[in-house]
Structure formats: C-alpha cells, structure tokens
Amino acid sequence: MTFGREHDLHKRRRGRNLGLGLVLIGFVAIMFGLTVVKVTEGQFAQALAGVSRSE
C-alpha cells in the first residue's frame, strides 16, 4: 500500500499544529513553575485557594 505525495495544505497545517503545541507546552511549563515556587515558599494553602497573602 503506497500513499500519494503529501499536499501543501497538510504541510502548512502540520507547521501550525507544531507551533501551537509548543506554545501550549510553554504555557503549561510556566504555570507548573509558578505552582512549584508557591508551594516551596510554604504557601501551599494559598496556592490551592488562589489567594495571595499580604505581608
């Protein structure tokens, strides 16, 4: 079974999907990093509740 040559539309769509995937991975990494920093600073309850404490 052989497949035909890939159409230009599919190549462009793959590029857009790859770009969007990288953006989403970056966003998740930033959110994970912020969560880790909040938890390691001893603000676990505030991190879960989404409340910031004034000091």
KEMIVO-134904 format. One record per atom (N, C-alpha, C): residue number from 1; atom name; y, z, x. Coordinates in nm, 4 decimals, decimal comma. Atoms other than C-alpha are relative to their C-alpha. Layout:
<sites>
  seq  atom        py        pz        px
  NUM    CA         Y         Z         X
...
</sites>
This chain:
<sites>
  seq  atom        py        pz        px
    1     N   -0,1163    0,0000    0,0847
    1    CA    0,0000    0,0000    0,0000
    1     C    0,1237    0,0000    0,0901
    2     N   -0,1215    0,0084   -0,0802
    2    CA    0,3284   -0,1042    0,1533
    2     C    0,1213    0,0133   -0,0914
    3     N   -0,1243   -0,0163    0,0741
    3    CA    0,6741   -0,0136    0,0417
    3     C    0,1017   -0,0989    0,0534
    4     N   -0,1041    0,0944   -0,0401
    4    CA    0,9665   -0,2522    0,0475
    4     C    0,1070    0,0680    0,0833
    5     N   -0,1102   -0,0505   -0,0808
    5    CA    1,2735   -0,2158    0,2599
    5     C    0,0878    0,0915   -0,0856
    6     N   -0,0819   -0,0961    0,0724
    6    CA    1,4947    0,0788    0,1621
    6     C    0,1355   -0,0608   -0,0338
    7     N   -0,1272    0,0541    0,0457
    7    CA    1,8011   -0,0174   -0,0386
    7     C    0,1152    0,0810    0,0586
    8     N   -0,1170   -0,0656   -0,0581
    8    CA    2,1504    0,0649    0,0916
    8     C    0,0449    0,1198   -0,0842
    9     N   -0,0369   -0,1103    0,0888
    9    CA    2,2146    0,2856   -0,2112
    9     C   -0,0779    0,1270    0,0351
   10     N    0,0821   -0,1159   -0,0351
   10    CA    1,9275    0,5140   -0,1108
   10     C    0,0424    0,0616    0,1327
   11     N   -0,0470   -0,0519   -0,1294
   11    CA    2,0585    0,5447    0,2443
   11     C    0,1276    0,0822   -0,0183
   12     N   -0,1242   -0,0744    0,0244
   12    CA    2,4036    0,6496    0,1199
   12     C   -0,0269    0,1290   -0,0755
   13     N    0,0326   -0,1190    0,0785
   13    CA    2,2555    0,8919   -0,1309
   13     C   -0,0641    0,1056    0,0894
   14     N    0,0632   -0,0944   -0,0925
   14    CA    2,0412    1,0499    0,1424
   14     C    0,1059    0,0670    0,0873
   15     N   -0,1075   -0,0558   -0,0806
   15    CA    2,3538    1,0972    0,3549
   15     C    0,0815    0,1029   -0,0761
   16     N   -0,0744   -0,0953    0,0824
   16    CA    2,5404    1,2648    0,0699
   16     C   -0,0813    0,1258   -0,0252
   17     N    0,0858   -0,1162    0,0235
   17    CA    2,2457    1,4894   -0,0070
   17     C   -0,0101    0,0870    0,1241
   18     N    0,0068   -0,0754   -0,1246
   18    CA    2,2190    1,5901    0,3569
   18     C    0,1295    0,0780    0,0219
   19     N   -0,1288   -0,0681   -0,0148
   19    CA    2,5911    1,6717    0,3692
   19     C    0,0139    0,1172   -0,0949
   20     N   -0,0079   -0,1074    0,0986
   20    CA    2,5758    1,8759    0,0502
   20     C   -0,0950    0,1140    0,0360
   21     N    0,0956   -0,1018   -0,0418
   21    CA    2,2673    2,0576    0,1758
   21     C    0,0543    0,0849    0,1138
   22     N   -0,0579   -0,0749   -0,1122
   22    CA    2,4448    2,1532    0,4983
   22     C    0,1130    0,0909   -0,0465
   23     N   -0,1081   -0,0828    0,0538
   23    CA    2,7472    2,2797    0,3046
   23     C   -0,0581    0,1212   -0,0722
   24     N    0,0614   -0,1113    0,0722
   24    CA    2,5243    2,4916    0,0792
   24     C   -0,0646    0,1002    0,0947
   25     N    0,0604   -0,0902   -0,0992
   25    CA    2,3339    2,6330    0,3772
   25     C    0,1083    0,0813    0,0701
   26     N   -0,1115   -0,0717   -0,0617
   26    CA    2,6660    2,7223    0,5407
   26     C    0,0555    0,1079   -0,0903
   27     N   -0,0503   -0,0978    0,0960
   27    CA    2,7863    2,8966    0,2247
   27     C   -0,0943    0,1193   -0,0114
   28     N    0,0986   -0,1084    0,0090
   28    CA    2,4645    3,0975    0,1971
   28     C    0,0035    0,0847    0,1267
   29     N   -0,0057   -0,0746   -0,1257
   29    CA    2,4888    3,1939    0,5649
   29     C    0,1220    0,0914    0,0041
   30     N   -0,1214   -0,0831    0,0027
   30    CA    2,8461    3,3203    0,5179
   30     C   -0,0193    0,1182   -0,0944
   31     N    0,0225   -0,1091    0,0949
   31    CA    2,7515    3,5236    0,2102
   31     C   -0,0996    0,1021    0,0548
   32     N    0,0988   -0,0900   -0,0595
   32    CA    2,4476    3,6682    0,3897
   32     C    0,0648    0,0836    0,1106
   33     N   -0,0669   -0,0710   -0,1080
   33    CA    2,6595    3,7595    0,6918
   33     C    0,0942    0,1071   -0,0521
   34     N   -0,0900   -0,0996    0,0583
   34    CA    2,9214    3,9328    0,4782
   34     C   -0,0775    0,1163   -0,0599
   35     N    0,0824   -0,1055    0,0581
   35    CA    2,6499    4,1258    0,2955
   35     C   -0,0571    0,0907    0,1081
   36     N    0,0559   -0,0798   -0,1097
   36    CA    2,4881    4,2383    0,6210
   36     C    0,1065    0,0900    0,0601
   37     N   -0,1081   -0,0804   -0,0574
   37    CA    2,8225    4,3568    0,7567
   37     C    0,0348    0,1158   -0,0924
   38     N   -0,0325   -0,1080    0,0929
   38    CA    2,8997    4,5554    0,4414
   38     C   -0,1087    0,1067   -0,0016
   39     N    0,1101   -0,0962    0,0066
   39    CA    2,5566    4,7185    0,4363
   39     C   -0,0076    0,0804    0,1292
   40     N    0,0100   -0,0721   -0,1270
   40    CA    2,5580    4,8084    0,8062
   40     C    0,1196    0,0911    0,0239
   41     N   -0,1144   -0,0899   -0,0129
   41    CA    2,9022    4,9694    0,7714
   41     C   -0,0160    0,1235   -0,0874
   42     N    0,0249   -0,1176    0,0814
   42    CA    2,7469    5,2252    0,5364
   42     C    0,0573   -0,0098   -0,1394
   43     N   -0,0564    0,0189    0,1328
   43    CA    2,8953    5,0782    0,2197
   43     C   -0,1024   -0,0670   -0,0905
   44     N    0,1081    0,0641    0,0748
   44    CA    2,5635    4,9970    0,0573
   44     C    0,0270    0,0014   -0,1500
   45     N   -0,0250   -0,0095    0,1444
   45    CA    2,6584    5,1217   -0,2911
   45     C    0,1149   -0,0917   -0,0402
   46     N   -0,1124    0,0868    0,0308
   46    CA    2,9922    4,9382   -0,2816
   46     C   -0,0389   -0,1468    0,0103
   47     N    0,0449    0,1381   -0,0145
   47    CA    2,8205    4,6202   -0,1618
   47     C   -0,0780   -0,0443   -0,1217
   48     N    0,0784    0,0341    0,1190
   48    CA    2,5815    4,6317   -0,4566
   48     C    0,0889   -0,0113   -0,1237
   49     N   -0,0853   -0,0029    0,1186
   49    CA    2,8544    4,7133   -0,7095
   49     C    0,1127   -0,1031    0,0097
   50     N   -0,1083    0,0943   -0,0174
   50    CA    3,1048    4,4677   -0,5630
   50     C    0,1363    0,0668   -0,0049
   51     N   -0,1235   -0,0770    0,0052
   51    CA    3,3677    4,7399   -0,5432
   51     C    0,0427    0,0320    0,1417
   52     N   -0,0492   -0,0369   -0,1325
   52    CA    3,5884    4,7919   -0,2393
   52     C    0,0647    0,1381   -0,0075
   53     N   -0,0510   -0,1371   -0,0051
   53    CA    3,6855    5,1456   -0,1389
   53     C    0,1262    0,0029    0,0842
   54     N   -0,1253   -0,0135   -0,0740
   54    CA    4,0447    5,2187   -0,0326
   54     C   -0,0104    0,1169    0,0956
   55     N    0,0047   -0,1081   -0,0988
   55    CA    4,0664    5,4197    0,2849
   55     C    0,1355    0,0192    0,0620
</sites>
